[in-house]
Amino acid sequence: MLDVPGGFTYPATMEDSTCLSRGGLLRVFAGAVIISFSPVFVKMVDVGPSQTAFYRLFFGGVALLAVALWRGQRFAAPKGVYAVTLGAALFFGLDLECWHRSILLVGPGLATILGNFQVFLVALAGALLLRERIPVRLLVAMPLAVAGLWLLLGVTPDSLSGDMLPGVGYGFATAFWYALYILLLRRSQGMAGQLPAEANMALVSLACAALIGLGVLGRGGDFSIPDAGSLAVLLVYGVFCQGLGWLLLSSGLPRLPASLGGLVMLAQPALAFVWDIVFFDRPTGPLGLVGASLALFAIWLGLSSGGRRERVCRAGEDD
């Protein structure tokens, strides 16, 4: 392990690698694709946004816990590992709470764009804390990706009046908390004495569910589910998106540079837009198609960012 400023460590095998982990790329991309179905499930249930987040985390956490116990995984770890894991849970809870409030104030399109500014924050943290080199092509790709998402979601300029200013503030707060969550999630799977992936994500999910649940109770809310259909959708949502999706991300992100991992995860909002068209007949004009193409091009540009170290590993080279 390589010690770096701020208490972070970085696997020497990744830093010295001459190619990008094929397994890491596939896991992060697959996790982003799975999580892109989240809004489909959310639209199918008549449950409040905080309650939906709670059930996603609770059902996903229980599923991950069951898998971890079935595999006989340990839950004993150094105190530092628990601290980082619980910190990730706290930041993810804050991310969800801020994102929901931004949606209510400025709408899902602008809230999603603002939340995805986490790409820049993760890349900056990777450069400052993890000593990661950011290739020029990646620096070009990141603003292209965000611009593509802006067009894809149909955001139009608006004055910062009424609910717009606090909504934008919550959106940027979402990006901030989400970036911290991603960094701590990577950190929790790169420490000495780290928990196995399933056990780690079970702890993150259940701790975050508890935090959100306390928030719901503190606001006088309840956890009622209107019908069996909604319960079934929430179960699938939790097990599929939070369980399998975040398990893939948590095991794949430590194998990639922080900036590239954040960029690949932009496939999630891009595909979520596609599912909105396919399942809910969202009207899409030329600007939306241009935005989708631009976002996908930016992701490709990031994956092919120059230099020997950015080559994808061939069979047998991957860790």
C-alpha positions as CSV (number, residue, x, y, z in Angstrom):
1,M,0.0,0.0,0.0
2,L,1.1,3.6,-0.7
3,D,0.5,6.2,2.0
4,V,-0.8,9.5,0.7
5,P,-1.9,12.7,2.3
6,G,-5.1,12.9,4.2
7,G,-4.9,9.4,5.7
8,F,-5.8,7.6,2.4
9,T,-3.9,4.6,1.1
10,Y,-3.7,3.4,-2.4
11,P,-3.0,-0.1,-3.6
12,A,0.5,-0.3,-5.0
13,T,-0.6,-2.8,-7.6
14,M,-3.1,-0.3,-9.1
15,E,-0.6,2.7,-9.0
16,D,2.1,0.6,-10.7
17,S,-0.2,-1.1,-13.2
18,T,0.4,-0.5,-16.9
19,C,-3.2,-1.1,-17.8
20,L,-6.7,-0.6,-16.5
21,S,-8.4,-3.4,-14.8
22,R,-10.8,-5.2,-17.2
23,G,-12.7,-6.6,-14.3
24,G,-13.0,-3.3,-12.6
25,L,-14.3,-1.6,-15.7
26,L,-16.9,-4.3,-16.3
27,R,-18.1,-4.3,-12.7
28,V,-18.5,-0.5,-12.5
29,F,-20.3,-0.3,-15.8
30,A,-22.6,-3.3,-15.0
31,G,-23.3,-1.7,-11.6
32,A,-24.2,1.6,-13.3
33,V,-26.5,-0.1,-15.8
34,I,-28.3,-2.0,-13.0
35,I,-28.7,1.2,-10.9
36,S,-30.0,3.0,-13.9
37,F,-33.3,1.1,-13.5
38,S,-33.9,2.8,-10.1
39,P,-36.2,5.5,-11.4
40,V,-38.3,2.9,-13.2
41,F,-39.0,1.2,-9.9
42,V,-39.5,4.5,-8.1
43,K,-42.2,5.5,-10.6
44,M,-44.0,2.2,-10.1
45,V,-44.7,2.7,-6.4
46,D,-46.9,5.1,-4.5
47,V,-44.5,5.6,-1.6
48,G,-42.8,8.8,-0.5
49,P,-39.3,9.5,-1.7
50,S,-37.6,9.1,1.8
51,Q,-39.6,5.9,2.4
52,T,-38.7,4.5,-1.0
53,A,-35.0,5.2,-0.2
54,F,-35.4,3.5,3.2
55,Y,-36.9,0.3,1.7
56,R,-34.3,0.3,-1.1
57,L,-31.5,0.3,1.5
58,F,-33.2,-2.0,4.0
59,F,-34.2,-4.7,1.5
60,G,-30.9,-4.5,-0.3
61,G,-29.0,-4.5,3.0
62,V,-30.8,-7.6,4.2
63,A,-30.1,-9.4,0.9
64,L,-26.4,-8.6,1.1
65,L,-26.3,-9.6,4.8
66,A,-27.9,-13.0,3.8
67,V,-25.3,-13.5,1.1
68,A,-22.5,-12.6,3.4
69,L,-23.7,-14.9,6.2
70,W,-24.2,-17.7,3.6
71,R,-20.7,-17.3,2.4
72,G,-19.4,-17.3,6.0
73,Q,-17.9,-13.9,5.7
74,R,-16.5,-12.2,8.7
75,F,-17.8,-8.9,10.1
76,A,-14.9,-8.3,12.5
77,A,-12.6,-5.5,11.3
78,P,-10.3,-2.8,12.7
79,K,-12.1,0.2,14.1
80,G,-10.8,2.3,11.3
81,V,-12.6,0.1,8.7
82,Y,-15.9,0.5,10.7
83,A,-15.4,4.3,10.9
84,V,-14.9,4.6,7.1
85,T,-17.8,2.3,6.3
86,L,-20.2,4.2,8.6
87,G,-18.9,7.5,7.3
88,A,-19.8,6.2,3.8
89,A,-23.3,5.4,5.0
90,L,-23.7,8.8,6.5
91,F,-22.7,10.6,3.3
92,F,-24.9,8.4,1.2
93,G,-27.9,9.2,3.5
94,L,-27.1,12.9,3.2
95,D,-26.8,12.6,-0.5
96,L,-30.3,11.0,-0.8
97,E,-31.9,13.5,1.4
98,C,-30.4,16.5,-0.4
99,W,-31.2,15.0,-3.8
100,H,-34.9,14.4,-2.9
101,R,-35.2,18.0,-1.8
102,S,-33.5,19.3,-4.9
103,I,-36.0,17.3,-7.0
104,L,-38.9,18.8,-5.2
105,L,-37.6,22.4,-5.7
106,V,-36.2,22.4,-9.2
107,G,-37.3,19.1,-10.8
108,P,-35.6,15.8,-11.5
109,G,-33.7,17.0,-14.6
110,L,-31.8,19.9,-13.1
111,A,-31.4,18.0,-9.8
112,T,-29.8,15.1,-11.6
113,I,-27.4,17.3,-13.6
114,L,-26.3,19.1,-10.4
115,G,-25.8,15.8,-8.6
116,N,-23.5,14.6,-11.4
117,F,-21.0,17.4,-10.7
118,Q,-19.6,14.7,-8.3
119,V,-17.5,13.7,-11.3
120,F,-15.4,16.8,-11.0
121,L,-15.2,16.5,-7.2
122,V,-14.1,12.9,-7.3
123,A,-11.5,13.6,-10.0
124,L,-10.2,16.5,-7.9
125,A,-10.0,14.4,-4.8
126,G,-8.3,11.6,-6.7
127,A,-5.6,14.1,-7.9
128,L,-5.1,15.8,-4.6
129,L,-5.4,12.9,-2.1
130,L,-4.6,9.8,-4.2
131,R,-1.9,11.4,-6.4
132,E,-3.8,10.2,-9.5
133,R,-2.7,11.7,-12.9
134,I,-5.6,13.1,-14.8
135,P,-5.0,12.8,-18.6
136,V,-5.9,15.7,-20.9
137,R,-8.5,13.7,-22.7
138,L,-10.2,12.9,-19.4
139,L,-10.3,16.6,-18.6
140,V,-12.0,17.2,-21.9
141,A,-14.3,14.3,-21.5
142,M,-15.8,15.3,-18.1
143,P,-17.3,18.7,-19.2
144,L,-18.5,17.0,-22.4
145,A,-20.3,14.3,-20.4
146,V,-22.0,16.9,-18.2
147,A,-23.0,19.0,-21.2
148,G,-24.4,15.9,-22.9
149,L,-26.5,15.1,-19.8
150,W,-27.7,18.7,-19.7
151,L,-29.0,18.4,-23.2
152,L,-30.3,14.9,-22.7
153,L,-32.4,15.8,-19.7
154,G,-33.8,18.9,-21.5
155,V,-32.7,21.5,-18.9
156,T,-33.3,25.2,-19.9
157,P,-31.7,28.3,-18.4
158,D,-33.7,29.9,-15.6
159,S,-33.2,32.8,-13.2
160,L,-32.2,31.9,-9.6
161,S,-35.5,33.1,-8.1
162,G,-38.1,31.6,-5.8
163,D,-37.3,27.9,-5.2
164,M,-34.5,27.8,-7.7
165,L,-31.7,29.1,-5.5
166,P,-32.3,26.7,-2.6
167,G,-32.9,23.9,-5.1
168,V,-29.6,24.5,-6.8
169,G,-27.9,24.6,-3.4
170,Y,-29.4,21.2,-2.5
171,G,-28.3,19.9,-5.9
172,F,-24.7,21.0,-5.3
173,A,-24.9,19.6,-1.8
174,T,-26.0,16.3,-3.4
175,A,-22.8,16.3,-5.6
176,F,-20.6,17.0,-2.6
177,W,-22.1,14.3,-0.3
178,Y,-22.2,11.8,-3.2
179,A,-18.5,12.4,-4.1
180,L,-17.5,11.8,-0.4
181,Y,-19.6,8.6,-0.4
182,I,-17.9,7.3,-3.5
183,L,-14.4,8.1,-2.1
184,L,-15.1,6.5,1.2
185,L,-16.7,3.5,-0.5
186,R,-13.5,3.0,-2.5
187,R,-11.5,3.6,0.7
188,S,-13.4,1.0,2.7
189,Q,-12.5,-1.7,0.1
190,G,-8.8,-0.7,0.0
191,M,-7.9,-0.8,3.7
192,A,-5.9,-3.4,5.6
193,G,-8.4,-5.6,7.3
194,Q,-11.2,-4.5,5.0
195,L,-14.5,-6.3,5.2
196,P,-15.5,-8.6,2.3
197,A,-17.5,-6.8,-0.4
198,E,-20.9,-8.3,0.6
199,A,-20.4,-7.7,4.3
200,N,-19.1,-4.1,3.6
201,M,-22.1,-3.1,1.5
202,A,-24.6,-4.8,3.9
203,L,-23.2,-2.6,6.7
204,V,-23.3,0.5,4.5
205,S,-26.9,-0.2,3.4
206,L,-28.4,-1.1,6.7
207,A,-26.6,1.8,8.5
208,C,-27.9,4.3,5.9
209,A,-31.4,2.8,6.1
210,A,-31.3,3.4,9.9
211,L,-30.3,7.0,9.4
212,I,-33.0,7.7,6.8
213,G,-35.6,5.8,8.9
214,L,-34.8,8.0,11.9
215,G,-35.2,11.1,9.7
216,V,-38.6,9.8,8.5
217,L,-39.8,9.2,12.1
218,G,-38.4,12.6,13.2
219,R,-40.5,14.3,10.6
220,G,-43.6,12.4,11.8
221,G,-43.7,10.1,8.7
222,D,-44.6,6.4,8.6
223,F,-43.5,3.4,6.6
224,S,-46.8,2.2,5.2
225,I,-46.9,0.4,1.8
226,P,-50.2,0.7,0.0
227,D,-50.4,-2.7,-1.7
228,A,-48.7,-6.0,-2.4
229,G,-47.7,-4.8,-5.8
230,S,-45.7,-1.9,-4.3
231,L,-44.1,-4.2,-1.8
232,A,-43.0,-6.5,-4.6
233,V,-41.5,-3.6,-6.6
234,L,-39.7,-2.3,-3.5
235,L,-38.3,-5.8,-2.9
236,V,-37.0,-6.0,-6.4
237,Y,-35.7,-2.4,-6.3
238,G,-33.8,-3.0,-3.1
239,V,-32.3,-6.4,-4.0
240,F,-31.6,-5.6,-7.6
241,C,-30.4,-2.0,-7.5
242,Q,-29.0,-1.5,-4.0
243,G,-27.9,-5.1,-3.5
244,L,-26.4,-6.3,-6.8
245,G,-25.8,-2.9,-8.3
246,W,-23.8,-1.4,-5.4
247,L,-22.0,-4.7,-4.8
248,L,-20.6,-4.5,-8.3
249,L,-19.7,-0.8,-7.8
250,S,-18.0,-1.4,-4.5
251,S,-15.9,-4.2,-5.8
252,G,-15.0,-2.5,-9.1
253,L,-14.3,1.1,-8.0
254,P,-11.1,0.3,-6.0
255,R,-9.6,-1.2,-9.2
256,L,-9.9,2.0,-11.2
257,P,-8.6,5.6,-10.8
258,A,-11.1,7.7,-8.9
259,S,-11.7,10.1,-11.8
260,L,-12.3,7.4,-14.4
261,G,-14.6,5.4,-12.0
262,G,-16.8,8.5,-11.6
263,L,-16.9,9.1,-15.3
264,V,-18.0,5.5,-16.1
265,M,-20.8,5.9,-13.6
266,L,-22.3,8.6,-15.7
267,A,-23.7,5.7,-17.8
268,Q,-26.3,5.5,-15.0
269,P,-28.1,8.8,-15.6
270,A,-27.7,8.5,-19.3
271,L,-29.4,5.1,-19.4
272,A,-32.0,6.2,-16.9
273,F,-33.1,8.7,-19.5
274,V,-33.3,5.9,-22.1
275,W,-35.5,3.8,-19.8
276,D,-37.7,6.9,-19.3
277,I,-38.3,6.9,-23.1
278,V,-38.8,3.1,-23.3
279,F,-41.1,2.5,-20.4
280,F,-42.8,5.9,-19.9
281,D,-42.9,7.4,-23.4
282,R,-40.9,10.5,-22.5
283,P,-40.9,12.9,-25.5
284,T,-37.4,13.3,-26.9
285,G,-36.4,16.0,-29.4
286,P,-33.2,16.4,-31.4
287,L,-31.4,18.1,-28.5
288,G,-32.1,15.0,-26.3
289,L,-30.6,12.7,-28.9
290,V,-27.6,15.0,-29.3
291,G,-27.1,15.0,-25.6
292,A,-27.2,11.2,-25.4
293,S,-24.7,10.9,-28.2
294,L,-22.4,13.5,-26.5
295,A,-22.6,11.8,-23.1
296,L,-21.7,8.4,-24.6
297,F,-18.9,9.9,-26.7
298,A,-17.5,11.5,-23.5
299,I,-17.6,8.1,-21.7
300,W,-15.7,6.5,-24.6
301,L,-13.2,9.4,-24.6
302,G,-12.6,8.9,-20.9
303,L,-12.1,5.1,-21.3
304,S,-9.6,5.7,-24.1
305,S,-7.7,8.5,-22.4
306,G,-4.2,8.5,-23.6
307,G,-1.1,6.8,-22.2
308,R,0.2,3.3,-21.6
309,R,-1.4,3.2,-18.1
310,E,-4.9,3.7,-19.5
311,R,-4.8,0.7,-21.7
312,V,-7.4,-2.0,-20.7
313,C,-5.7,-5.1,-19.5
314,R,-5.7,-8.1,-21.8
315,A,-6.7,-11.6,-20.6
316,G,-4.4,-12.8,-17.8
317,E,-3.1,-9.3,-17.0
318,D,-6.1,-8.3,-14.8
319,D,-5.8,-8.6,-11.0
